[in-house]
Amino acid sequence: MPTSLQDLTQSLLSAAKAAGADSADAIALNGAAVSIDVRAGVLEQAERAEGNDIGLRVFVGQRSAIVSASDTSASTIEAMATRAVAMAHEAPEDPYIGLADPDMLAQSWDLAALELADDTPEPAPKALEDDARRAEAAALSQDGITQVDSASASYSARDVWLAASNGFEGGYRRTSRSTSCVAIAGTGLGMERDYDGDSRTFQRDLRSPEDIGLSAAERTLARLNPGKPKTGAYPVLFDERIAASLIGHLMAAANGAAIARGASWLLENMGDQVLSDGISLIEDPHRPRAAGSRPFDAEGLPTQKRSIVENGVLKGWTLDLVNARKLGLASTGNAARGAGSGPSPTPWNLELTQGAHSRDDLIREMGTGLIVTSMIGATINPNTGDYSRGAAGLWVENGEITGPVSGVTIAGNLRDMLRGMIPANDARTHLSRVVPSLLVEGLTLAGE
């Protein structure tokens, strides 16, 4: 029985060929994850998961099928290949499917430069429990915090290996270490909660549990006794914690799958201004220690730094091979997949141009308006960009924060919001999406 991920993928490809596939690609994953939850100073839950997953995609002419399994025995691999080929014979033809040409494939990469995995040993469950306890204790040390809903610490490691009959083969290891805390203040209908957390590739980069617990408490206390603003049009400052959601909506509209379906409000806007003058949105899959970094995509194509928006102007879609072929374009190396699913276009690390002013500067410039610190629900029209979301945060009068508000609905249109937004300079540069607080003028707030 094959023991390495590389051996598993080669066995899958050999079985696919023997079963009658014209071509195929395979993925093998091996991972382990540990999660510890603490409540009221007592260990509440401890989980550990380990396992392998394998996936096989076969092509028979212009038909394809995908199968997956967690059993890696030779008999299962043979059965997977036989089943996949039989399924492919029954699938509809698709003129756009198929592996990449060999001359398109990634040829070399520098895994060490990407720093995808921490080489220190997996933390012991007791160390994770200690981190969770420390975060909880820090939150509870603040007057007004009545309880901690959850304090958690976790670790995960995953190995990935890809191989295809076009000659591609490669893999990498990724680790993640995180701590989080959710604090509660108040009682009954006046109860409020908020959170903080941190997730890093390297343990030594992680913020201290005390810092996370204190921050969660501070954010929770700031939400007590909220009011509700009068309905009207106001400037809205999207806090750095949630500002990336606006860029997420832009990226969803620039996704090649949406463009190929004709279901995007950006459909006719290639080469048009979509952000404010001077603002760019850069994708960089080679940033060290970032969650969205990778040396190649799920189709074996090289990843590359690119401008999605340059000086406010839309420059490119996010494309995998199938959607690129549908649009008569080249893939941007953005295919992602799991063991049981085919490739789909997915953005990697993103960075929005930061502004010249601080968050406090923008608050002073707002006059009267809303700082959004949390959002619930979403109604986004993918064809028009009409936007409506529930929100809570802090109210600003004459450039000064006056207190918390909740039960607010924000409405606008993403075209106008993105073209008029003003960035602060407070983005956290270690995140996969580096997006600062964003000030948007003239949104409609539904309150009292």
Rosetta blueprint (number, residue, H / E / L):
1 M L
2 P L
3 T L
4 S L
5 L H
6 Q H
7 D H
8 L H
9 T H
10 Q H
11 S H
12 L H
13 L H
14 S H
15 A H
16 A H
17 K H
18 A H
19 A H
20 G L
21 A L
22 D L
23 S E
24 A E
25 D E
26 A E
27 I E
28 A E
29 L E
30 N E
31 G E
32 A E
33 A E
34 V E
35 S E
36 I E
37 D E
38 V E
39 R E
40 A L
41 G L
42 V E
43 L E
44 E E
45 Q E
46 A E
47 E E
48 R E
49 A E
50 E E
51 G E
52 N E
53 D E
54 I E
55 G E
56 L E
57 R E
58 V E
59 F E
60 V E
61 G L
62 Q L
63 R E
64 S E
65 A E
66 I E
67 V E
68 S E
69 A E
70 S L
71 D L
72 T L
73 S L
74 A H
75 S H
76 T H
77 I H
78 E H
79 A H
80 M H
81 A H
82 T H
83 R H
84 A H
85 V H
86 A H
87 M H
88 A H
89 H H
90 E H
91 A L
92 P L
93 E L
94 D L
95 P L
96 Y L
97 I L
98 G L
99 L L
100 A L
101 D L
102 P H
103 D H
104 M H
105 L L
106 A L
107 Q L
108 S L
109 W L
110 D L
111 L H
112 A H
113 A H
114 L H
115 E L
116 L L
117 A L
118 D L
119 D L
120 T L
121 P L
122 E L
123 P L
124 A L
125 P H
126 K H
127 A H
128 L H
129 E H
130 D H
131 D H
132 A H
133 R H
134 R H
135 A H
136 E H
137 A H
138 A H
139 A H
140 L H
141 S L
142 Q L
143 D L
144 G L
145 I E
146 T E
147 Q E
148 V E
149 D E
150 S E
151 A E
152 S E
153 A E
154 S E
155 Y E
156 S E
157 A E
158 R E
159 D E
160 V E
161 W E
162 L E
163 A E
164 A E
165 S L
166 N L
167 G L
168 F L
169 E E
170 G E
171 G E
172 Y E
173 R E
174 R E
175 T E
176 S E
177 R E
178 S E
179 T E
180 S E
181 C E
182 V E
183 A E
184 I E
185 A E
186 G L
187 T L
188 G H
189 L H
190 G H
191 M L
192 E E
193 R E
194 D E
195 Y E
196 D E
197 G E
198 D E
199 S E
200 R E
201 T L
202 F L
203 Q H
204 R H
205 D H
206 L L
207 R L
208 S L
209 P H
210 E H
211 D H
212 I H
213 G H
214 L H
215 S H
216 A H
217 A H
218 E H
219 R H
220 T H
221 L H
222 A L
223 R L
224 L L
225 N L
226 P L
227 G E
228 K L
229 P L
230 K L
231 T L
232 G E
233 A E
234 Y E
235 P E
236 V E
237 L E
238 F E
239 D L
240 E H
241 R H
242 I H
243 A H
244 A H
245 S H
246 L H
247 I H
248 G H
249 H H
250 L H
251 M H
252 A H
253 A H
254 A L
255 N E
256 G H
257 A H
258 A H
259 I H
260 A H
261 R H
262 G L
263 A L
264 S L
265 W L
266 L L
267 L L
268 E L
269 N L
270 M L
271 G L
272 D L
273 Q E
274 V L
275 L L
276 S L
277 D L
278 G L
279 I L
280 S L
281 L E
282 I E
283 E E
284 D L
285 P L
286 H L
287 R L
288 P L
289 R L
290 A L
291 A L
292 G L
293 S L
294 R L
295 P L
296 F E
297 D L
298 A L
299 E L
300 G L
301 L L
302 P E
303 T L
304 Q L
305 K L
306 R E
307 S E
308 I E
309 V E
310 E E
311 N L
312 G L
313 V E
314 L E
315 K L
316 G L
317 W L
318 T E
319 L L
320 D L
321 L H
322 V H
323 N H
324 A H
325 R H
326 K H
327 L H
328 G L
329 L L
330 A L
331 S L
332 T L
333 G L
334 N L
335 A E
336 A E
337 R L
338 G L
339 A L
340 G L
341 S L
342 G L
343 P L
344 S E
345 P E
346 T L
347 P L
348 W L
349 N L
350 L E
351 E E
352 L E
353 T L
354 Q L
355 G L
356 A L
357 H E
358 S L
359 R H
360 D H
361 D H
362 L H
363 I H
364 R H
365 E H
366 M H
367 G L
368 T L
369 G E
370 L E
371 I E
372 V E
373 T E
374 S E
375 M E
376 I E
377 G E
378 A E
379 T E
380 I E
381 N L
382 P L
383 N L
384 T L
385 G L
386 D E
387 Y E
388 S E
389 R E
390 G E
391 A E
392 A E
393 G E
394 L E
395 W E
396 V E
397 E E
398 N L
399 G L
400 E E
401 I E
402 T E
403 G E
404 P E
405 V E
406 S E
407 G E
408 V E
409 T E
410 I E
411 A E
412 G E
413 N E
414 L H
415 R H
416 D H
417 M H
418 L H
419 R H
420 G H
421 M L
422 I E
423 P E
424 A E
425 N L
426 D L
427 A L
428 R L
429 T L
430 H L
431 L L
432 S L
433 R E
434 V E
435 V L
436 P L
437 S L
438 L E
439 L E
440 V E
441 E E
442 G E
443 L E
444 T E
445 L E
446 A E
447 G L
448 E L
